[in-house]
């Protein structure tokens, strides 16, 4: 549930920037190639890895009214979310470096160098936003639950 709230908060944040600065600002923040270079590897990682299975189990049980988690389940979820955040940030760093290398090919034409460097920064910004708006609040919730279980025992 917290994953979805984080995603909705990220969309709300982008919408507020778009409304407050005009419709031009929202089009400056959305770059489909850079976004796809972050989302496709992340979805592939979540589908293939053990971390994705743990996170999908959390998502399916989080909508039930009376759900309780054991300490081991919470620790597994914590490590799965940490691995996912690391992967997303690594994918963002890889896209940043790849776009910088591509941008260096346009060093002779300054009119194309600027948009390509903007793609570099947007791919890194997308990775940071997804990692810290979507997954980090869930990680904080899990760590808080683990600490309360340790204090209760």
C-alpha positions in Angstrom: 0.0 0.0 0.0 2.8 2.4 0.8 4.4 1.6 -2.6 1.3 2.9 -4.3 1.1 6.0 -2.0 4.7 6.8 -2.9 4.0 6.4 -6.6 0.9 8.6 -6.3 2.9 11.2 -4.3 5.5 11.3 -7.1 2.8 11.8 -9.7 1.2 14.5 -7.5 4.6 16.3 -7.2 5.1 16.3 -10.9 1.5 17.5 -11.5 2.0 20.4 -9.0 5.1 21.5 -10.7 3.3 21.3 -14.1 0.4 23.3 -12.9 2.4 25.9 -11.0 4.9 26.5 -13.8 2.5 26.1 -16.8 2.1 23.2 -19.2 5.5 23.7 -20.6 7.2 22.6 -17.4 5.4 19.2 -17.4 6.6 18.5 -20.9 10.2 19.4 -19.9 10.0 16.8 -17.1 8.7 13.9 -19.2 11.2 12.3 -21.5 10.0 9.0 -22.7 13.3 7.4 -23.8 15.0 8.2 -20.5 12.0 7.0 -18.5 11.8 3.8 -20.4 15.6 3.2 -19.9 14.9 3.2 -16.1 11.5 1.5 -16.0 12.2 -1.5 -18.3 15.2 -2.7 -16.5 13.5 -2.2 -13.1 10.4 -4.2 -14.2 12.7 -6.9 -15.6 14.6 -7.0 -12.3 11.3 -7.2 -10.3 10.0 -10.0 -12.6 13.1 -12.1 -12.6 14.8 -11.7 -9.2 13.9 -13.0 -5.8 13.5 -9.5 -4.6 10.6 -8.9 -7.0 8.8 -12.0 -5.7 9.1 -10.8 -2.1 7.9 -7.3 -3.1 5.0 -8.7 -5.1 4.0 -10.9 -2.1 4.1 -7.8 0.1 1.9 -5.9 -2.4 -0.7 -8.7 -2.6 -0.9 -9.0 1.2 -0.9 -5.3 1.9 -4.4 -4.8 0.7 -5.8 -7.3 3.1 -7.4 -5.8 6.2 -5.7 -7.9 8.9 -2.2 -8.6 7.7 0.6 -9.4 10.1 4.2 -9.9 9.2 6.8 -11.9 11.0 10.3 -10.5 11.7 11.8 -12.8 9.1 9.4 -11.6 6.4 10.0 -8.0 7.3 13.8 -8.5 7.1 13.5 -10.2 3.7 11.3 -7.4 2.5 13.8 -4.9 3.8 16.7 -6.5 2.0 14.6 -6.9 -1.2 13.7 -3.2 -1.2 17.3 -2.2 -0.5 18.4 -4.4 -3.5 15.7 -2.8 -5.7 16.8 0.7 -4.7 20.4 -0.1 -5.4 19.5 -1.6 -8.8 17.4 1.4 -9.8 20.2 3.8 -8.8 22.7 1.7 -10.7 20.4 1.7 -13.8 20.2 5.5 -13.5 23.9 5.8 -13.2 24.4 3.5 -16.2 21.9 5.6 -18.3 23.6 8.8 -17.2 27.0 7.5 -18.3 25.6 6.1 -21.6 23.9 9.4 -22.4 27.1 11.3 -21.6 29.0 9.1 -24.0 26.3 9.7 -26.7 26.4 13.4 -26.0 30.1 13.6 -26.5 29.5 12.5 -30.1 27.6 15.8 -30.6 30.4 18.0 -29.1 30.8 19.8 -32.5 27.1 20.9 -32.6 26.1 22.9 -29.5 22.4 22.9 -30.5 22.2 19.2 -30.0 24.6 19.0 -27.0 22.2 20.7 -24.6 19.2 18.4 -25.2 21.4 15.3 -24.9 22.9 16.5 -21.6 19.3 17.1 -20.4 18.6 13.5 -21.2 21.5 12.5 -19.0 20.2 14.4 -16.1 16.6 13.3 -16.6 17.5 9.6 -16.6 19.4 10.1 -13.3 16.5 12.2 -11.9 14.0 9.5 -12.8 16.0 6.8 -11.0 16.4 8.9 -7.9 12.7 9.9 -7.9 11.5 6.3 -8.3 13.9 5.0 -5.7 13.2 7.6 -3.1 9.6 8.5 -3.7 8.3 5.0 -4.3 10.5 2.5 -2.5 12.2 4.5 0.3 9.0 5.2 2.3 8.2 1.4 2.2 11.7 0.7 3.4 11.3 3.2 6.3 8.0 1.6 7.2 9.6 -1.9 7.2 12.5 -0.8 9.3 10.2 0.9 11.8 8.1 -2.4 12.0 11.3 -4.4 12.6 12.4 -2.0 15.4 9.0 -2.3 17.1 9.1 -6.1 16.9 12.6 -6.0 18.5 11.4 -3.7 21.3 8.3 -5.9 22.0 10.3 -9.1 22.5 
